[in-house]
Amino acid sequence: MKATVGGKRSRREFLEAAGAIAAGVVFASIPVGARKAGGAEGADVKIGVIGSGRIGGTLGALWVKAGHEVMFSARDLDPVQKLIAGLGTRAHAGTPQEAAAFGDVILISVPYGALPQLGRDLAGDLTGKVVLDTCNPSPGRDGEMAVAARAKGTGVASPELLPGVRLVRAFNTVPAGALRSEANRTGDRVAIPLAGDDEAALKIAVRLVEEAGFEPVVVGTLARAKEFDTGTPVYGKALTALELRQGLGIGS
């Protein structure tokens, strides 16, 4: 199955186009397919970034450069203001609440221990939205809840903490430095494993992975996200799609 990027679309058309996969997603690598040079003519979806650090800030900047409007948020807005200073008029700064309300799609990149409170505080703005979850539980940082999350698998644990969202596990395996340095590289692109239960949400995630300059590999349902959680053989590496599929034991 090839993910293609057509001409410029409105946000509404972009989101509605996700319904094209209602007949089913092939849970394997989705090749890059036809990708517009530079991505500037891609769909102009609004993206809210909650947690604009090394991962959230990097991805948000890549999406701005690809032509999307992005609201970056954090508890301390001073670093966010510095981040967006050189990104132009498509980049905005706001509180997590404002970013959650702003985005058609939300990227969450915070310590895993912050997810329960975020789920409570932002429930009204997140319900029904596509949420890309990059967060990895770390017992040393997040305590016992991280132990439980690792045992369940993040694909099962995260939706319990963010009820009502259309969650996709994404961007949790590749180190932040590689996200910065390897985006849009020539040759085989760095692969991003994805898992989700909502097929339309997965379609949106596939396009945003491509437009950030990476190659999406859809692994399967959220239960299968455990296959690329912290500590797995593919975690913490910048792999090509072929290498990732081999490491996960999935077909081409």
N, C-alpha and C positions, 0 to 999 in steps of 0.2 A: 504494500500500500504506500503510495507516495503522497506526501503532503505538498500541495502546491500553493503558491502565493500569486493571486491574480492582480488586477489593477487596484487602484486606490478605492477603498470602501469606507462608508460611514461606520461609526461605532456600532450602530444598530445592525447594519448588514454583516459586520464582522462577527457579532455575537450570534446572529441568526444563522450564519453560515455553519456554525458548529453542529446544527441539526443534520447536516449532510451525512453524518456518520451514524445516524440512528439505526441503520441496518446492521451495525456492528463494527467494532474495532478489531483489527488483527493484532494480537498482543505479541509483537515482535518489533524489530527495528523499523522505524519509519524513516526512509532515506530523505535526504535534504530536498530533493526534487528541484523544481524550478523556483529559484529564489531571486528576487529583485536585487540588483547590485546596490549595496549600501543600505537597502531596506527602507529608504526614505519614502517610497511610494506605497508602503504597506498600510494596513488598516490603522485608523487613528483611535484606537481604544484608549480609554483613560485607565491608568494603573495607579493604585495606592500602595505605597511601600511602607510597611510598618516595621521599623528597625532598619535604619539607613547606615549601617556599619559597613564592614568590609565586603560582605556579600550583597546585602540589600542596596547599598550605595552604588556598588559596581554594576549590578544588573539594571538598576533604575537608570543609570547614566547611559548604558547601552541601549535601552529602550527609547530614551529621549532621542538619541542619535539616529535611531531607526524610524523616528517620526511620530512617536506616541507622546501623549501628555502624561506626566508622572508627578504625583505629589509624594515627596519624601517626608518622612516623619521620624521623630525620636523624642525621648523625654527632654533632652537638651537640644534646642533648635539652633544654637550657635554653630556647631559643626555642620548642620544641615544647610544653613545659609551659605557657609563657605563652599560646601559641595556643589550647590546649584549655581554659584556665582558665574561659572563659565559655561553653563549648559544652555543658556538662551531662554526664550519665553515659554517653552513647553515644560520647563521644570518649575515646580512649586514647592514651598515648604509649609508644613502644617503639623498639627498635633496628630497622634494616632487616631483619635476620634474623627478628625477632619479628613485624614487619608482614607479611613474606612468608608466614610460617606462619599468621598470623591470618586473612588475607583469603581469601574465596571468589573475589574479584576484586581485582586489584592495579593501582594507578595508579603508573607510574614517571615521575618528573619530576626528572631529574638532568642534569648536563652530559653530553653524548653520549659523551665520552671515558671516563666512568665505567661505561658499559654492559658492556664486556668483563669487568671484574672482578666486577661484580654478577652477570653470567651465570654466572661460575664459582663465586662464593661462595654464591649462593642457588639453585643449580640444583635441589637436592633439594626445596626448598619451592615453587619456581615451576613446575616441570614439570607440564603438563596444565592449568594455571590460565589464566583469561582475564586478559590483561595489556593495559591501555590505555597506549600509549606516546606521551608528549607530547614526547619529546626531539628536539632539532634539532641537527644537526652544524654546528659552527662552526670552520673551519680555524684562525682566530686563537686560539681557546681550546683546541681539541681536537687540533690537529696534523694530520698526514697522514691518519690514519684518517678524519677528517671529510671530507677531499677525496675519498677513495674512496667513502665513504657517500653523498655528494652525487651522485657520478657514477652509482652504482648506483640511487639512490633509496632513501629511508629504509625504505620498505615492504619492500624486498629486503634491505637491510643489517641492519636491527634484528633480524629473526629469526635471522640468523647469529650475532649477539652474545648472544641470549637463546634458545638452542635448547630446543625442547620445549614452549614456551609457545604459547597460543592468542592470538596478538598482533593487536591492532587499533590502527591509527594514529588518534589522537584528540587533540583539544585542543592541537594544535601550531601553529595559525594565528592564533588570536585573542590579542591582547596581554593580559597579566595584569591590567592596569588595567581593561580592558573586561570581563573575566571577573568582576571584583568589582562593577563598577558596572552592568552590563547584564543580569545574571542575573534571570530572572523579570520582565523588563520588560513593560509593557503594549504591546499592538499586536504587530507582527511581531517575533518573537524573533530574537536573534543565532543564526546557523547555525553548526554544528560539522561540518566534513567528516569522514567516517569511511571507512576502508578496511580490509578484512580478507579472509582466505581461509576462515575458519571461520564458517559461517553462524550457528551457535548463539551464538558469541562476539559477532558483530555484533548479534544481537538483544538481548543483554545490554547492549552498549554503547549501543544506541539508547535503551533505557529509562533508563540512568543519565544520558545527555545530557539527556533530557527532565526527569528529576527534579532535575537541577542547575539547570534553568530556561532551557534552550536548545533549539534545534530541530536534530535530526539530519538530515544529508544523507549518505546512503550513496553513495559515489562508485564503488566497485567493489572489485576484489581488491587485495591488497597492492602489486602491481606498479603500480597506478594511484595509489598514494599520492604518487608523484613529482609528480603534477599539482597538489598543494597543499603541496609542500615549500618550504623557504626560497627566496626569490627569484622565486617564481611570482607572477602577477598577483593572486591572492587571498590571498597570505600577508600577515600583519600587519594585517589589516583585520577590523572587526566588521561583517560583512555579513548581510543577511537571506537566507533560503533562496533566494528568487528571484534576488537579486543574486549569490549564490554559484553557483547553477546556471548563470546567464548567464556568469559569469567562467570557469567550467569547461567550458562548452559542452555541458552535459548536459540532458536533457529534464526536464520537470516531473513 
